[in-house]
Amino acid sequence: MRRIAILLGLMLLGDQAQADVLRTNTDSPQYCGELVTRISLLPRPLPEPVSTLAREGQNLCDQGQVRLGVAKLRRALRAAQNP
């Protein structure tokens, strides 16, 4: 019985390790570009919070502050969806 419990534990750990390897990292300059493209396809004129957040997000990405830039760009997209 103890052997079965150990084997099950090892199997669960193996699944977790594999899931960690497959995790997608969205904090990349490429993802910034995807978000900027999505925002550029929105109908114009953009409402004020959307345009400000998008501009700030793109500037942050351009300066290498990718994580903060992605956060601002995602907030801009959410604001555009809920005017």
Residue pairs with C-beta under 8 A, 6 or more apart in sequence:
26 70
27 66
27 67
27 70
28 66
29 61
29 66
31 66
31 70
32 57
32 58
32 61
32 66
32 69
32 70
32 73
33 61
35 57
35 70
35 73
35 74
35 76
35 77
36 54
36 57
36 58
36 61
36 73
38 77
39 46
39 50
39 54
39 73
39 76
39 77
39 80
42 50
42 80
45 51
46 54
46 80
47 79
47 80
47 83
49 76
49 79
50 76
50 79
50 80
51 76
53 72
53 73
53 75
53 76
53 79
54 72
54 73
54 76
56 72
57 68
57 69
57 70
57 71
57 72
57 73
57 75
57 76
58 69
58 73
59 69
60 66
60 68
60 69
60 72
61 69
61 70
61 73
62 69
63 69
